[in-house]
Amino acid sequence: MTTQTETSKEKQIPAFYIFYTVESEGKKENKRVGVAFAHKKGIGYSFLISGKRYSAFPPKPKGTVQPEPGKGA
């Protein structure tokens, strides 16, 4: 028996691969350490680097900053 989430979940193709350069024995070599996907919640990216998940979004315009809860107006 399969559930709705198991059948509808498709494997995503990364938008970017993340590398770093290592020098060993005089040779430079690129090692892949992660991937980046377009974020599901708007403009931004989700990164998976060494098993940890990160998200990056562009800054919001200054006019849309919400006041912090509990602070008087």
Summary of the structure (lengths in Angstrom):
residues: 73
radius of gyration: 19.4
end to end distance: 54.0
largest distance: 62.7
contacts: 110
relative contact order: 0.15
helix: 11%
strand: 42%
